[in-house]
Amino acid sequence: MWWQCAVENMGLKASFDGIYTGKSVLVTGHTGFKGSWLSLWLNKLGACVTGYSLEAPTTPNHFDLLNLSNDLFSVIADIRDGENIKRVIKAQSPDIVFHLAAQPLVRASYQNPIETFDTNVMGTAHVLDACRNCESVRAIIIVTSDKCYENKNKKQGYVETETLGGYDPYSASKACAELVTRSYQNAFFSVEDASLPCLIATARAGNVIGGGDWAADRLIPDIVRAIVSKSQLEIRYPQATRPWQHVLESLSGYLLLGQKLLQGESTFSGPWNFGPNDNDDVSVESLLKEFQILWPQLQYAVDSTPAKLHEATLLTLNSTKARARLGWNPVWAIDEALKATGDWYRAYIDTGEILSCNQLVQYVEAAAVHRAPWASVV
């Protein structure tokens, strides 16, 4: 009911010490899976959101299902158009920028490596350059990836100080985006050289899951497509282990980090990992078996065709820094994340209902129970 939504929104606005209420926020990649969830959350926090992105990449898509174009100022444009992003940032005068626009798929990067590097590296440079010429911007969060590290298939999680790298073009492009950000931070955003410094951080999250994702070559969307079409899902790397987490987990980290930067706390600049608890780093096959409990009709088999493209078999993140210094911790374990994801798709497929707002409220309430420092409900 409308009055319940109003009460929920009041509670959500109090989160993150109310820092986002009334703030001008620019989100690049707002039509994508993670960007649309972030735009939804910022809207509920009372922010004035501007989105800058290409059209939503799939039909259906989370952005359109939420009718977010009614709740924010949406600019449909290419992040590689440096002059245009400068005009938009100057006109909208954001207090904080969340840069998520990217070519986000490993296998697509093999097919279009130049486009991947152009989007992920030069797109990041264009955003940073536009921000350095806009006096309103006080904070920038550049979202990269857990794949920005030089992957040595080690069991210990990677920490923020480890070597950047990347075998495939996608991973390498994210490592490059980290280097571009570090360069701009050192060369143009020195805290010592400005009376009102703009603070910059990069965020590296695990493999996010959640409702509303229809991207190609991602496990959960592939599962849903197989279920809907009543076909058998073929998987390539059943033992590949990834740091799976619900999309809201990573976003809570980005928003908490943004809060610290907006409060002028320069010690929170730099790189940050936001990954799940260690026991939630599970294999593809283990995740599939968990999903079968929620959706028994799922059938899958291992693709016996020899692999032609390199993909890492083991990748984990160490988020000790975020836990110790930000007080950030995961809220939903992997089973809870999978249930929320399965519930979202089941509701959409069966009735057309969109559970995103309800699940956001549930997540914030669970975070409050867990005494997350950012969570507040009334």
Secondary structure, DSSP 8 states (H G I E B T S, - for coil): -HHHHHHHHHHHHTGGGGTTTT-EEEEETTTSHHHHHHHHHHHHTT-EEEEEESS-SSSS-HHHHTTGGGTSEEEE--TT-HHHHHHHHHHH--SEEEE--S---HHHHHH-HHHHHIIIIIHHHHHHHHHHT-TT--EEEEE--GGGB-----SS-B-TTS-B--SSHHHHHHHHHHHHHHHHHHHH--GGG-SS--EEEEEEE-EEE-TT---TT-HHHHHHHHHHHT--EEES-TT-EEEEEEHHHHHHHHHHHHHHHHTT-GGG-EEEEE---GGGEEEHHHHHHHHHHH-TT--EEE--S---S---SB--B--HHIIIII-----S-HHHHHHHHHHHHHHHHHH----HHHHHHHHHHHHHHTT-TT----
